[in-house]
């Protein structure tokens, strides 16, 4: 970061802190990112960091709020670009995966927060985001049933869980392999297999 960050207004500084955490999470285990590492990356003192966030937990809460807002905003937007439910589901699927490719720190943070035993504010935000996400997917599946493109025999809750789990699986495998770009080659056929399972015959 540049020293000019020291002269940023408070709201912009908070955004830079969030961006710094996301960048660091793309390179390191999020649980090992310290406030010292964040401050050092920004060329600030820890005292300057704590003038904007009282604790490390407050930083993580702000990061998760930002992640949730960005992801939900993108998938809600792309969902509205087509009326056809299966096309909307495909658009959401691909958009979410591109989101992860562009910001690898985000899935690392999400997975890390959801694995925590404690009910932290950041974890609660992540859980709420997943519920809102699932509601959108479930609604689209129900619309598909109403239009006859999705089989009426499909269990909406199970199909929603499978949709989200498939995305998470692709992201996790790519992170483990160290090659996030493999998602782009794997995703189209994976989604085709998913739709074969829910499409009306």
C-alpha positions in Angstrom: 0.0 0.0 0.0 1.1 3.5 -0.5 1.7 6.1 2.2 -1.1 8.2 0.7 -3.4 5.8 2.5 -2.5 7.7 5.7 -4.5 10.7 4.5 -7.6 8.8 3.4 -11.0 9.7 5.0 -12.2 7.3 7.7 -14.8 5.5 5.5 -12.3 5.0 2.7 -9.6 3.8 5.1 -12.0 1.1 6.4 -12.5 -0.1 2.8 -8.8 -0.2 2.2 -8.4 -2.3 5.4 -11.1 -4.7 4.2 -9.4 -5.0 0.8 -6.0 -5.6 2.5 -7.5 -8.5 4.5 -9.0 -10.0 1.3 -5.6 -9.7 -0.5 -3.8 -11.3 2.4 -6.3 -14.1 2.7 -5.7 -15.0 -1.0 -2.1 -15.7 0.0 -2.2 -16.9 3.6 -4.4 -18.9 5.9 -7.0 -16.4 7.1 -6.7 -17.6 10.7 -3.0 -16.7 10.7 -3.6 -13.1 9.5 -2.7 -10.8 12.4 -3.5 -7.1 12.8 0.3 -6.6 12.7 0.3 -8.2 9.2 -2.6 -6.0 8.1 -1.0 -2.8 9.4 2.4 -3.7 7.9 0.8 -4.4 4.5 -0.8 -0.9 4.6 2.3 0.7 6.0 0.4 1.8 9.1 0.9 1.3 12.8 -1.5 -1.1 14.6 -2.7 1.9 16.6 -3.8 3.5 13.3 -5.6 0.3 12.4 -7.5 0.2 15.8 -8.7 3.8 15.3 -11.0 2.3 12.7 -11.8 -1.1 14.2 -11.7 -1.6 17.9 -10.7 -5.3 17.7 -9.6 -7.9 15.2 -13.1 -9.5 15.5 -14.5 -6.1 14.4 -12.3 -6.2 11.3 -13.4 -9.7 10.4 -17.1 -8.7 10.9 -16.6 -5.8 8.5 -14.9 -8.1 6.0 -17.7 -10.6 6.1 -20.3 -7.9 5.7 -18.5 -6.7 2.7 -18.2 -10.2 1.2 -21.8 -10.9 1.8 -23.0 -7.7 0.3 -20.8 -8.1 -2.8 -21.8 -11.8 -3.5 -25.5 -11.4 -2.9 -25.6 -8.2 -5.0 -23.9 -10.0 -7.9 -26.0 -13.1 -7.9 -29.3 -11.1 -7.4 -28.3 -8.9 -10.3 -27.4 -11.8 -12.6 -30.5 -13.7 -11.6 -32.7 -10.9 -12.9 -31.1 -10.9 -16.3 -33.2 -13.8 -17.5 -36.7 -15.0 -16.7 -36.0 -18.7 -17.5 -35.2 -20.4 -14.2 -32.6 -22.9 -15.4 -30.8 -20.1 -17.4 -30.9 -18.0 -14.2 -29.4 -20.8 -12.2 -26.6 -21.3 -14.7 -25.9 -17.6 -14.6 -25.7 -17.6 -10.8 -23.5 -20.7 -10.8 -21.0 -19.2 -13.2 -21.0 -15.8 -11.7 -20.4 -17.2 -8.2 -17.4 -19.2 -9.5 -15.9 -16.2 -11.3 -16.4 -14.2 -8.1 -14.2 -16.9 -6.3 -11.6 -16.9 -9.1 -11.3 -13.1 -9.0 -11.1 -13.0 -5.2 -9.5 -16.2 -3.9 -9.3 -14.7 -0.4 -13.1 -14.6 -0.1 -13.8 -18.4 -0.2 -10.8 -19.0 2.1 -12.4 -16.6 4.6 -15.9 -18.0 4.2 -14.7 -21.6 4.7 -12.6 -20.5 7.7 -15.5 -18.7 9.4 -18.1 -21.5 8.9 -15.7 -24.0 10.4 -15.3 -22.1 13.6 -17.0 -23.6 16.7 -17.7 -20.2 18.3 -20.7 -18.2 17.2 -18.8 -15.1 16.1 -20.4 -12.1 14.5 -18.6 -12.9 11.2 -19.8 -16.5 11.3 -23.4 -15.4 11.9 -23.1 -13.0 8.9 -21.8 -15.9 6.7 -24.7 -18.1 7.9 -27.3 -15.4 7.1 -25.8 -14.9 3.7 -26.0 -18.7 3.0 -29.7 -18.7 4.0 -30.4 -15.7 1.7 -28.5 -17.4 -1.1 -30.5 -20.7 -0.6 -33.8 -18.8 -0.6 -32.9 -17.3 -4.0 -31.9 -20.7 -5.5 -35.0 -22.4 -4.0 -37.2 -19.7 -5.5 -35.8 -20.2 -8.9 -36.2 -24.0 -8.7 -39.9 -23.6 -7.7 -40.3 -21.2 -10.6 -38.9 -23.9 -12.8 -41.4 -26.4 -11.5 -44.3 -23.9 -12.1 -43.1 -23.5 -15.7 -42.5 -27.2 -16.3 -38.7 -27.0 -16.9 -37.9 -28.5 -13.5 -39.4 -31.9 -12.6 -42.2 -31.6 -10.0 -40.6 -34.6 -8.3 -37.5 -32.7 -7.4 -37.0 -31.9 -3.7 -36.4 -28.2 -3.7 -34.4 -28.1 -0.4 -32.2 -31.0 -1.6 -31.6 -29.4 -5.0 -30.7 -26.1 -3.4 -28.2 -27.8 -1.1 -26.7 -29.7 -4.0 -26.4 -26.5 -6.0 -24.5 -24.6 -3.2 -22.5 -27.7 -2.3 -21.4 -28.2 -5.9 -20.1 -24.7 -6.1 -18.3 -25.1 -2.8 -16.8 -28.4 -4.0 -15.4 -26.9 -7.2 -13.9 -24.0 -5.3 -12.4 -26.3 -2.6 -10.9 -28.7 -5.1 -9.3 -25.8 -7.1 -7.9 -24.3 -3.9 -6.4 -27.7 -2.9 -4.9 -28.1 -6.4 -3.5 -24.6 -6.4 -5.2 -23.9 -9.7 -8.3 -21.8 -9.4 -8.6 -21.4 -13.2 -9.5 -25.1 -13.5 -12.9 -24.1 -12.4 -13.6 -22.5 -15.8 -13.0 -25.8 -17.6 -14.8 -28.0 -15.0 -17.9 -25.8 -14.3 -19.9 -26.0 -17.5 -20.0 -29.9 -17.6 -20.6 -30.0 -13.8 -23.6 -27.7 -14.2 -24.9 -29.8 -17.1 -24.9 -32.9 -14.9 -26.7 -30.9 -12.2 -29.5 -29.8 -14.6 -29.9 -33.3 -15.9 -30.8 -34.3 -12.4 -33.6 -31.7 -11.9 -34.8 -31.0 -15.5 -38.2 -32.3 -16.5 -38.0 -35.3 -18.8 
